[in-house]
Amino acid sequence: MSEYGGTVDGPQQIPRSRIADYAEMATPPTAREAQAPSREHHDVEDGRGEQPPAHSQESDRETAGAEARRREFAALLGEFRRTPVLVPLGDGPGPEGERGLLTADLGGIRFILAFSDEQALARYAVARGRAAREWTYQTVLGARLLDVAVPAAGVPCGVALDCADGEEGMVFPPVRGIVPDGAALDFDADTGDAK
């Protein structure tokens, strides 16, 4: 039976969380995964292997699409790391009695809210019904948020950029390749392996 109540003709897929998708995009393929398709094609060309099943062509397209999304995400991540962003200060206390950064919790994960410019911050303020409030913010390099502020949070933490802009916004979840391994949800500090 399918998720929508009908029957399924092909193999069923296990639902995955969105964080798993981000983790997959942030992690480069292993050498074995990268070489597997070329070995199959080589065996077929030499006549030593059988023709791949029809669904493997679809699988190859999905793999190519995933690789393209992985490269696109890596480029966005690199741009974010090099870019200064605005980080509003929250109302609550932060470390050493200072005001903490503005955060939002979603699904057990804390996200530091960052904005690409004052207009993006203003759109957030309007969306929250707090446009009349004076917003105090700091300008912080994206890399500093991911490498320093996220691990300092002490809880699973990522960064949400321009969160009031819908699909134009970006989320950097706490997974390997985005945040330091010690702050990543998909990293086991005891063994040093991916979870």
Secondary structure in CASP SS format (residue, H / E / C, confidence):
PFRMAT SS
TARGET T0000
AUTHOR 0000-0000-0000
METHOD secondary structure of the structure
MODEL  1
M C 1.00
S C 1.00
E C 1.00
Y C 1.00
G C 1.00
G C 1.00
T C 1.00
V C 1.00
D C 1.00
G C 1.00
P C 1.00
Q C 1.00
Q C 1.00
I C 1.00
P C 1.00
R C 1.00
S C 1.00
R H 1.00
I H 1.00
A H 1.00
D H 1.00
Y H 1.00
A H 1.00
E H 1.00
M H 1.00
A H 1.00
T C 1.00
P C 1.00
P C 1.00
T C 1.00
A H 1.00
R H 1.00
E H 1.00
A H 1.00
Q H 1.00
A H 1.00
P H 1.00
S H 1.00
R H 1.00
E H 1.00
H H 1.00
H H 1.00
D H 1.00
V H 1.00
E H 1.00
D H 1.00
G C 1.00
R C 1.00
G C 1.00
E C 1.00
Q C 1.00
P C 1.00
P C 1.00
A H 1.00
H H 1.00
S H 1.00
Q H 1.00
E H 1.00
S H 1.00
D H 1.00
R H 1.00
E H 1.00
T H 1.00
A H 1.00
G H 1.00
A H 1.00
E H 1.00
A H 1.00
R H 1.00
R H 1.00
R H 1.00
E H 1.00
F H 1.00
A H 1.00
A H 1.00
L H 1.00
L H 1.00
G H 1.00
E H 1.00
F H 1.00
R H 1.00
R H 1.00
T C 1.00
P E 1.00
V E 1.00
L E 1.00
V E 1.00
P E 1.00
L E 1.00
G E 1.00
D E 1.00
G E 1.00
P E 1.00
G C 1.00
P H 1.00
E H 1.00
G H 1.00
E C 1.00
R E 1.00
G E 1.00
L E 1.00
L C 1.00
T E 1.00
A E 1.00
D E 1.00
L E 1.00
G C 1.00
G C 1.00
I E 1.00
R E 1.00
F E 1.00
I E 1.00
L E 1.00
A E 1.00
F E 1.00
S C 1.00
D C 1.00
E H 1.00
Q H 1.00
A H 1.00
L H 1.00
A H 1.00
R H 1.00
Y H 1.00
A H 1.00
V H 1.00
A H 1.00
R C 1.00
G C 1.00
R C 1.00
A C 1.00
A C 1.00
R C 1.00
E C 1.00
W C 1.00
T C 1.00
Y E 1.00
Q E 1.00
T E 1.00
V E 1.00
L E 1.00
G H 1.00
A H 1.00
R H 1.00
L H 1.00
L H 1.00
D H 1.00
V H 1.00
A H 1.00
V H 1.00
P H 1.00
A H 1.00
A C 1.00
G C 1.00
V C 1.00
P C 1.00
C E 1.00
G E 1.00
V E 1.00
A E 1.00
L E 1.00
D C 1.00
C H 1.00
A H 1.00
D H 1.00
G H 1.00
E H 1.00
E H 1.00
G C 1.00
M E 1.00
V E 1.00
F E 1.00
P C 1.00
P C 1.00
V C 1.00
R E 1.00
G C 1.00
I C 1.00
V E 1.00
P C 1.00
D H 1.00
G H 1.00
A H 1.00
A C 1.00
L C 1.00
D C 1.00
F E 1.00
D E 1.00
A C 1.00
D C 1.00
T C 1.00
G C 1.00
D E 1.00
A E 1.00
K C 1.00
END
